[in-house]
Structures are given as structure tokens and as C-alpha cells.
Amino acid sequence: MNLESLESIRAIAYIVTTILLVIFLYTYIASMYIKQKKGIVDYEKYANLALKDNLDDEIIESRESKQNK
């Protein structure tokens, strides 16, 4: 194998990896959007998690509700 063929294999691998990662990203975003629309998960309450992180703040989700599901 010469240097040119190794470079072309590397370029093709880079392009394929990039395309697969983009497909994974958009699939993940779509699944989050669908779960939010169906009401399975409410991501809005998790958005305030960084702001309300003191010990005396309101609990976002109780442990009992997770175990019963």
C-alpha cells in the first residue's frame, strides 16, 4: 500500500464516521422531542436543575415514582 491509498482510506473513514455521528445526534434529538410531545418525560423540569441545586430546594422527581414505573 502506498501513502495515497492510506490517505484515501483515512478520508473515507473520517467521512463515514462523521455521517454516522450526525445521524446518531439527530436521532437522539428526535427521540427527545417525541418523548416530550407524548408526555413521557418532562425535560422542562430538568432544565432548572442547575439553578435549583440547594439542599432545601424543591425535589424534581420523587424516588417512589421511579421505582413504581
C-alpha positions as CSV (number, residue, x, y, z in Angstrom):
1,M,0.0,0.0,0.0
2,N,1.2,3.4,-0.8
3,L,0.7,6.6,1.0
4,E,-2.0,7.9,-1.3
5,S,-4.2,4.8,-0.7
6,L,-3.8,5.1,3.1
7,E,-4.8,8.8,3.0
8,S,-7.9,8.0,0.9
9,I,-8.9,5.2,3.3
10,R,-8.4,7.6,6.2
11,A,-10.5,10.3,4.5
12,I,-13.3,7.8,3.7
13,A,-13.3,6.6,7.3
14,Y,-13.5,10.2,8.6
15,I,-16.5,11.0,6.3
16,V,-18.3,7.8,7.3
17,T,-17.7,8.3,11.0
18,T,-18.9,11.9,10.7
19,I,-22.1,10.9,8.9
20,L,-22.8,8.2,11.5
21,L,-22.3,10.6,14.3
22,V,-24.6,13.2,12.7
23,I,-27.3,10.5,12.2
24,F,-27.0,9.4,15.8
25,L,-27.2,13.0,17.0
26,Y,-30.4,13.8,15.0
27,T,-32.0,10.5,16.0
28,Y,-31.3,11.3,19.7
29,I,-32.7,14.8,19.3
30,A,-35.8,13.5,17.5
31,S,-36.4,10.9,20.3
32,M,-36.2,13.5,23.0
33,Y,-38.6,15.7,21.1
34,I,-41.1,12.8,20.6
35,K,-40.9,11.9,24.3
36,Q,-41.5,15.5,25.3
37,K,-44.5,15.8,23.0
38,K,-46.1,12.5,24.2
39,G,-45.6,13.5,27.8
40,I,-43.4,10.5,28.7
41,V,-40.6,12.7,30.0
42,D,-40.9,16.4,31.0
43,Y,-37.5,17.9,30.2
44,E,-38.6,21.4,31.3
45,K,-38.4,20.4,35.0
46,Y,-34.8,19.2,34.4
47,A,-33.9,22.5,32.8
48,N,-33.9,24.2,36.2
49,L,-31.7,21.5,37.8
50,A,-28.6,23.6,37.6
51,L,-30.4,26.6,39.0
52,K,-32.1,24.9,41.9
53,D,-29.5,22.7,43.4
54,N,-29.5,23.6,47.0
55,L,-30.4,21.0,49.7
56,D,-33.6,22.9,50.7
57,D,-34.9,23.4,47.1
58,E,-38.0,21.5,45.8
59,I,-37.5,17.9,44.8
60,I,-37.8,17.4,41.0
61,E,-38.9,13.8,41.0
62,S,-39.5,11.5,44.0
63,R,-37.8,8.2,44.2
64,E,-41.0,6.3,44.7
65,S,-42.4,7.3,41.4
66,K,-39.3,6.0,39.6
67,Q,-39.5,2.6,41.4
68,N,-43.2,2.1,40.7
69,K,-42.7,2.5,36.9
